[in-house]
Amino acid sequence: MRQETSQKRVRAYAGGRLVADSARPVLVWEIPYYPTYFLPAADVLATLEPTDDPVVFDVVADGIRVPGAASRLPGLEDLVRLRFDAMDEWLEEDEPIYVHPRDPYKRVDVLASSRHVVVSVDGVTVAESRQPRILFETSLPQRYYLPLTDVRLDLLTPSTTRSHCPYKGTASYWSVDTGRSVHEDVVWMYRAPLPESQKVAGLVCFYNEKVDLVVDGVAQARPDSPFS
């Protein structure tokens, strides 16, 4: 597993209690897509109580217990992994982070563009715009964010689905009903994105992987990605 020490101060809280405070957290890429924080055992302020699994521990701090929230893995015995979703808050320096730690090698750029973008589903034009904002995110296909006024809102049905991104924030979704079929959750919007992605606030985006996309008259191949 790839790993490197970060220079950020990282704190984790559970039940309002400070569970860990480290100025030497270690980023570990257990999977290729994003890293996880492993913290030096000396920087974990809570008690780790054993469970039936020899590498998994309950986190106990000042009267609160979070079952199975910590683990210590072979080869990384001096470090503790606190399960991200088991903590109430994570801070990098004094700013909260969400979903998982941000990858220092991933970048998000949002650029205004005059490209002519046409989105079709089942042969029906769902959106057409000459004023997209294009979001470029390392290792993912570029995304075309379009004004609501350039989208056939009558073809969109609100969904209860929500997704969370540490770079962009929380997205809400729509499905597309062309009258021929319903395509679930192929459209999303960040209504209140995180600061680095403010330029896409209130704009609509379609999964390149799931719709027919034409840019400047050229049909785009559907990309292969984790969302295909």
Sequence and secondary structure as in RCSB ss.txt:
>XXXX:A:sequence
MRQETSQKRVRAYAGGRLVADSARPVLVWEIPYYPTYFLPAADVLATLEPTDDPVVFDVVADGIRVPGAASRLPG
LEDLVRLRFDAMDEWLEEDEPIYVHPRDPYKRVDVLASSRHVVVSVDGVTVAESRQPRILFETSLPQRYYLPLTD
VRLDLLTPSTTRSHCPYKGTASYWSVDTGRSVHEDVVWMYRAPLPESQKVAGLVCFYNEKVDLVVDGVAQARPDS
PFS
>XXXX:A:secstr
 EEEE  S EEEEETTEEEEEESS EEEESSSS  EEEEEGGGB SEEEE SSTTEEEEEETTEEEEEEEE  TT
 TTEEEE GGGSSEEEETTEE  SS   TT  EEEEE    EEEEETTEEEEEES  EEEEETTS  EEEE GGG
B GGGEEEEEEEEEETTTEEEEEEEEE SS EEEEEEEE SS  GGGGGGTT EEE TTTSEEEETTEE     S
TT 
